[in-house]
Amino acid sequence: MASGTLNKVMLIGHTGDEVKMHYFEGGGCIGRFPLATNEEYVNKTSGERVSNTEWHNIVVRNKGAEICEKYLKKGDKVYIEGRIKTRKWTDENGNDRYSTEIQCTDFTFLTPKDQSGASTPQNQQASNNNENYQAPDVQEDDDDLPF
């Protein structure tokens, strides 16, 4: 952590589209997908239920991107952890534009495999920090230990 600052985002939401992959020379890749989070509350003045959806642009890299592309389908529920990054770019008219993205460092799939379009174990996890894949916990057989 530099100078006592923190840039950390944790989201649980539903994917709004399939993962779009971009491959680079040298073997690297990134995956991008939209993630929707919802907020619901009751308006105290009118008594009406209000629902707001916030869309987040998720960017995941290398092995994590490949895992997301393989297993995440539109509508799946996923936990995303990462940091906010704003990119500046120039559009076709020469105007400066800005995009705010979530640079994903960890994720956990939350949609059970029987409800997802893909055959993924429930609560599949991966981390982009060390690019390893963690399989779900598997119960081991009892081994007659007294504790």
C-alpha positions in Angstrom: 0.0 0.0 0.0 1.5 3.3 -1.1 1.3 6.3 1.3 -1.6 4.8 3.3 -4.0 4.7 0.3 -6.3 1.8 -0.7 -8.0 1.1 -4.0 -10.2 -2.0 -3.5 -13.5 -3.0 -4.9 -15.7 -5.9 -4.0 -18.8 -6.6 -6.1 -21.5 -9.4 -6.3 -23.6 -9.1 -9.4 -24.8 -10.8 -12.6 -22.9 -10.8 -15.8 -24.6 -8.8 -18.6 -22.9 -10.5 -21.5 -20.5 -13.2 -22.5 -16.7 -12.6 -21.8 -15.1 -10.8 -24.8 -11.5 -11.9 -25.2 -8.6 -10.0 -26.6 -5.3 -11.8 -27.3 -1.9 -10.1 -27.5 1.4 -11.0 -29.2 3.5 -12.9 -26.6 0.6 -14.9 -25.3 -1.1 -12.5 -22.9 -4.9 -11.9 -23.0 -7.6 -9.9 -21.3 -11.3 -10.6 -20.9 -14.0 -8.0 -20.6 -17.6 -8.3 -19.5 -20.3 -6.1 -17.9 -21.5 -6.8 -14.4 -24.8 -5.5 -13.0 -25.3 -4.8 -9.3 -28.8 -3.8 -8.0 -30.0 -1.6 -5.3 -33.6 -1.7 -4.0 -35.3 0.5 -1.5 -38.7 2.0 -0.6 -39.1 5.7 -1.2 -40.2 7.1 2.1 -42.2 9.9 0.6 -44.2 7.9 -2.0 -44.0 4.4 -0.5 -43.0 3.0 -3.9 -40.3 0.4 -4.3 -37.4 1.8 -6.3 -34.8 -0.4 -8.1 -31.6 0.9 -9.5 -29.0 -1.1 -11.6 -25.4 0.0 -11.7 -23.2 -1.4 -14.6 -19.5 -2.1 -14.0 -16.9 -2.8 -16.7 -14.9 -5.8 -15.5 -11.4 -6.5 -16.9 -9.7 -9.8 -16.1 -6.2 -10.9 -17.3 -4.5 -14.0 -18.6 -5.4 -17.3 -16.9 -8.2 -15.7 -15.0 -9.6 -14.4 -18.3 -9.5 -17.8 -19.9 -11.3 -19.4 -16.9 -14.0 -16.7 -17.0 -14.4 -17.1 -20.8 -14.8 -20.9 -20.3 -17.2 -20.9 -17.4 -19.1 -17.6 -17.1 -22.3 -17.2 -19.1 -24.6 -14.2 -19.4 -26.7 -13.9 -16.2 -24.4 -15.8 -14.0 -23.8 -14.5 -10.5 -20.2 -13.8 -9.6 -18.1 -12.2 -6.8 -15.4 -9.9 -8.2 -12.6 -8.3 -6.2 -10.2 -5.8 -7.7 -9.4 -2.1 -8.1 -10.8 0.9 -9.9 -8.9 2.1 -13.0 -9.9 5.0 -15.2 -8.5 5.0 -18.8 -8.4 8.0 -21.1 -8.8 7.4 -24.8 -9.6 9.4 -27.9 -12.8 8.7 -29.9 -13.1 8.9 -33.7 -13.8 12.6 -33.6 -10.7 13.4 -31.6 -12.5 14.0 -28.3 -11.0 12.8 -25.1 -13.1 10.0 -23.5 -12.8 8.2 -20.2 -13.7 4.7 -19.2 -13.9 3.5 -15.6 -13.1 -0.2 -15.2 -12.7 -2.7 -12.4 -9.4 -4.5 -12.8 -10.3 -7.9 -11.4 -7.7 -9.6 -9.2 -9.9 -12.4 -7.7 -13.3 -13.9 -8.5 -15.6 -16.6 -7.3 -18.4 -18.0 -9.4 -21.6 -18.1 -7.3 -24.2 -19.6 -9.8 -24.7 -23.3 -9.1 -23.7 -25.4 -12.1 -27.2 -26.8 -12.7 -28.5 -23.2 -13.1 -25.6 -22.0 -15.3 -25.1 -22.4 -19.0 -21.7 -23.9 -18.3 -20.5 -27.0 -16.5 -18.7 -25.3 -13.6 -18.3 -26.4 -10.1 -20.2 -24.3 -7.6 -18.1 -21.5 -5.9 -15.2 -21.9 -8.4 -12.4 -19.5 -7.4 -9.4 -18.0 -9.1 -6.9 -15.3 -8.5 -5.1 -13.2 -11.0 -2.4 -12.3 -8.5 -0.7 -15.6 -8.8 -2.8 -17.0 -11.7 -3.7 -20.2 -9.9 -7.0 -22.0 -9.9 -8.5 -23.2 -6.7 -10.9 -26.1 -7.0 -13.7 -26.2 -4.5 -13.1 -27.9 -1.1 -13.5 -31.7 -1.3 -14.4 -33.6 1.8 -11.9 -36.3 2.7 -12.9 -39.7 4.0 -12.8 -40.2 7.8 -9.5 -41.7 8.8 -10.4 -42.9 12.4 -8.6 -40.1 14.1 -10.0 -39.3 17.6 -10.4 -35.6 16.8 
